[in-house]
Amino acid sequence: MKIAIVIFRNNLRVKDNYALYNATKYNSVVLGLYSTQITKGENYNFKACQVYRQNFINETLLNLQEDLTNYGVNLSIVDDIQIALEKLSKQYEIKIYFDEEVGTYEKEFEDILKKYKHKSFFNQTMIEPFYFDYKKSFSHFRKKAQKQKILAPLKNPRKVKSIEFETKQLEIVDLKMPNFAIKFKAGESEALKRVKYYMQYIHSYKKTRNEMLGFDNSTKFSTYLSIGAISARTIYHELKQEEQRSFESESSYWIYFELLWRDFFHLVMYYSKNALFLKKALQDKDYNFKTTKSLINNFINANTHIDIIDASIVELKSTGWLSNRNRQLLANYLIKTLGIDFRIVAAFFESYLIDYNPASNYGNIAYQAFVGNDKTYRVFDVIRQSKQYNGRVYINKWLNKEEQEPNFDYKKMADEVKQTVYCIENSSQ
Ligand SMILES: Cc1cc2nc3c(=O)[nH]c(=O)nc-3n(C[C@H](O)[C@H](O)[C@H](O)COP(=O)(O)OP(=O)(O)OC[C@H]3O[C@@H](n4cnc5c(N)ncnc54)[C@H](O)[C@@H]3O)c2cc1C
């Protein structure tokens, strides 16, 4: 018997899912398959996926299993994809449908799938891949990207038949978090609900997006996007519809602008392949980044003695969430003031972030580390920014104390890193 197998990866949804749509369109028997191996592993001694993201994925998978039954499709959850495919191919004539992703492990996973008859799609971004110089700046990309057409989301898949195949039970851990922590409800319908709910804020988004605390100051779409509980195109079309119903504003444009950053980093990784995981990343220079154990242990234990940095580490480690402003301050401080190897910083973020995806994470961190798409050497004054963005309240919540000025010269440390790690004299770049 012929069967189509849809590999679910970071496309955990029914709507606008190219692999599912095409498998059900051209086949009458379809099985969904998800492998837990995609979140396993370790980088620089950090577990690849901590409990916050794992829980969110598991809850989304349980939702998806239920949603797929409306289309007649069973979703099997297995550990090892190769073993599962070997078993299935012994019993059936299989054809695999999958969405392509970016990233080294992601491509290695695809190599296993490609051993079988298959059809693949690239559906990670709003804009389809198009040529641009991936070493250049975001502005270079944006000028071209804004001229690209964005496809409308697909119609729902067709109802088909499925087969029974082994599936493992997923564990949902009962997480204890403070009541002011950012918490996400998992599942495709929750993702769409969040997008529809957020439409009331699109005209104020630009003003509030840099705040460190709060659920509605920014969209919080990233968590759903990272595992594909909703597609970027669906969000774009919801945004456009709301602009037609209300009006277009600089602020509503800014959501599209930020989604373009997401596309940018995805397409930079699409073209640069594994470069962003390497020490030189997109640049030619080999910097003297530090890998000293004590430096690393101090930051992991939120022991940097800069309150805004320590508070950010505590929030990330105890919830999986961090606002964009805090991510920037944290990454910039660890790399540009402490001189830590950006790949260690990236592995730390990867481990804890609930919305981790390789392109946005490594793209942003390489950008902060001056080895990515940023051509200007920037050091953030974290104390000044803390004052500017109401860090006092944030610190009070996460460290349960009043903000204190550091008793050491963090600016001098940043100057030293610039000279010794980056070998740049202070007056020039
Ligand atoms: C050090 C560092 C690490 C990061 N790691 C990740 C990551 O692993 N996964 C991830 O999704 N984002 C990452 N980002 C980007 C950004 O911080 C988050 O996407 C954003 O904070 C998520 O909150 P939001 O959905 O409310 O964003 P909004 O401000 O509401 O933005 C809307 C959407 O635009 C996209 N977006 C916004 N800013 C960026 C950006 N700088 N780069 C790429 N896409 C962006 C996201 O998809 C986001 O959901 C990182 C940023 C930094 C500085």
The ligand as a Gaussian input file, in Angstrom:
#p B3LYP/6-31G(d) Opt

LIG

0 1
 C       20.327000      37.978000      21.599000
 C       19.023000      37.770000      20.892000
 C       18.542000      36.482000      20.682000
 C       17.325000      36.275000      20.022000
 N       16.879000      35.005000      19.816000
 C       15.688000      34.799000      19.195000
 C       15.198000      33.492000      18.957000
 O       15.859000      32.499000      19.250000
 N       13.958000      33.362000      18.389000
 C       13.229000      34.454000      18.016000
 O       12.114000      34.279000      17.516000
 N       13.699000      35.695000      18.177000
 C       14.901000      35.913000      18.753000
 N       15.351000      37.187000      18.938000
 C       14.606000      38.301000      18.342000
 C       13.600000      39.026000      19.248000
 O       14.180000      39.360000      20.473000
 C       12.338000      38.201000      19.493000
 O       11.821000      37.729000      18.274000
 C       11.268000      39.067000      20.145000
 O       11.750000      39.630000      21.334000
 C       10.061000      38.230000      20.422000
 O        9.076000      38.996000      21.071000
 P        7.765000      39.403000      20.298000
 O        7.212000      38.247000      19.574000
 O        6.880000      40.081000      21.266000
 O        8.380000      40.415000      19.250000
 P        7.764000      41.722000      18.482000
 O        8.528000      42.879000      18.923000
 O        6.310000      41.767000      18.756000
 O        8.064000      41.429000      16.988000
 C        7.162000      40.750000      16.106000
 C        7.863000      39.553000      15.508000
 O        8.948000      39.994000      14.692000
 C       10.036000      39.084000      14.807000
 N       11.195000      39.793000      15.373000
 C       11.192000      40.885000      16.166000
 N       12.445000      41.277000      16.438000
 C       13.261000      40.413000      15.801000
 C       14.667000      40.288000      15.698000
 N       15.522000      41.133000      16.292000
 N       15.165000      39.259000      14.983000
 C       14.358000      38.374000      14.359000
 N       13.007000      38.454000      14.415000
 C       12.475000      39.462000      15.126000
 C        9.593000      37.976000      15.734000
 O        9.113000      36.899000      14.976000
 C        8.480000      38.623000      16.530000
 O        7.533000      37.705000      17.011000
 C       16.578000      37.403000      19.576000
 C       17.084000      38.695000      19.787000
 C       18.287000      38.877000      20.431000
 C       18.785000      40.270000      20.637000

